[in-house]
């Protein structure tokens, strides 16, 4: 999942497309939300996971300035960080048993 985020952030051509004013922000938010929600369920160092994913989101946004077809946006960085932080908060509540539920569903 992390490699997919890195690839899509730095690819010279868009990997995913969606029409709409906020479509790329939805991708940024949901990508980081999904990674944080998934890893936080089985990694005990959640704070370290939050810090590393926030740093990844910030670093990749700056790295996009090095790719001619990509552009740096503060709003994308905010969407990345928001996805991580909201997932970290939600993992203590409604998402706490999501991984167990999904794995149990596939075992049936």
C-alpha positions as CSV (number, residue, x, y, z in Angstrom):
1,X,0.0,0.0,0.0
2,X,2.8,2.4,0.9
3,X,4.6,1.6,-2.4
4,X,1.4,2.3,-4.3
5,X,1.1,5.7,-2.6
6,X,4.8,6.5,-3.5
7,X,4.3,5.4,-7.1
8,X,1.1,7.3,-7.7
9,X,2.5,10.4,-6.0
10,X,5.6,10.5,-8.3
11,X,4.3,8.9,-11.5
12,X,4.7,11.1,-14.6
13,X,1.2,10.3,-15.7
14,X,-1.9,10.1,-13.4
15,X,-2.6,6.5,-12.4
16,X,-6.0,7.3,-11.1
17,X,-8.4,9.8,-12.5
18,X,-11.7,11.2,-11.2
19,X,-13.6,14.2,-12.3
20,X,-14.5,17.0,-9.8
21,X,-13.0,19.9,-8.0
22,X,-11.9,17.9,-5.0
23,X,-11.3,14.5,-6.6
24,X,-7.5,14.4,-6.0
25,X,-8.0,15.5,-2.4
26,X,-10.3,12.5,-1.9
27,X,-7.5,10.2,-3.3
28,X,-4.9,11.8,-1.0
29,X,-7.1,11.5,2.1
30,X,-8.4,8.0,1.4
31,X,-5.0,6.6,0.6
32,X,-3.4,7.8,3.8
33,X,-6.5,7.0,5.8
34,X,-6.5,3.5,4.5
35,X,-2.8,2.8,5.1
36,X,-3.0,4.2,8.6
37,X,-6.2,2.4,9.5
38,X,-4.8,-0.9,8.2
39,X,-1.3,-0.8,9.8
40,X,-2.5,0.7,13.1
41,X,-4.6,-2.5,13.7
42,X,-1.5,-4.7,14.0
43,X,1.4,-2.3,14.8
44,X,1.7,-1.4,18.4
45,X,3.8,1.7,17.9
46,X,0.8,3.7,16.5
47,X,2.5,7.1,17.3
48,X,5.5,6.0,15.3
49,X,3.2,4.9,12.4
50,X,1.5,8.3,12.5
51,X,4.8,10.2,12.5
52,X,6.2,8.1,9.6
53,X,3.1,8.4,7.5
54,X,2.8,12.2,8.1
55,X,6.5,12.5,7.1
56,X,5.8,10.4,4.0
57,X,2.9,12.6,3.0
58,X,4.9,15.8,3.4
59,X,8.0,14.4,1.8
60,X,6.2,13.1,-1.3
61,X,4.4,16.4,-1.8
62,X,7.8,18.2,-1.8
63,X,9.3,15.5,-4.1
64,X,6.5,16.2,-6.6
65,X,8.3,19.5,-7.3
66,X,11.1,17.4,-8.9
67,X,8.7,15.7,-11.3
68,X,7.9,17.9,-14.3
69,X,4.3,16.6,-14.7
70,X,3.5,16.8,-11.0
71,X,2.9,19.8,-8.7
72,X,3.3,20.7,-5.1
73,X,0.0,21.6,-3.3
74,X,-0.5,22.6,0.4
75,X,-4.0,21.2,0.1
76,X,-2.7,17.8,-0.9
77,X,-0.4,17.8,2.0
78,X,-3.2,18.7,4.3
79,X,-5.4,15.9,2.9
80,X,-2.5,13.4,3.4
81,X,-2.0,14.4,7.1
82,X,-5.7,14.6,7.7
83,X,-6.2,11.0,6.5
84,X,-3.5,9.8,8.8
85,X,-4.7,11.7,11.9
86,X,-8.4,10.9,11.4
87,X,-7.7,7.2,11.0
88,X,-5.4,7.2,14.1
89,X,-8.3,8.7,16.1
90,X,-10.9,6.4,14.6
91,X,-8.8,3.2,15.1
92,X,-9.4,3.6,18.8
93,X,-13.2,3.4,18.3
94,X,-15.2,2.3,15.3
95,X,-12.2,0.9,13.3
96,X,-10.7,-1.0,16.2
97,X,-11.9,-4.5,15.1
98,X,-12.1,-3.9,11.4
99,X,-9.1,-6.1,10.4
100,X,-10.4,-9.0,12.6
101,X,-13.8,-8.6,10.9
102,X,-12.4,-8.6,7.4
103,X,-10.1,-11.5,8.1
104,X,-12.9,-13.5,9.7
105,X,-15.2,-12.8,6.7
106,X,-12.6,-14.2,4.3
107,X,-12.1,-17.3,6.4
108,X,-15.8,-18.3,6.0
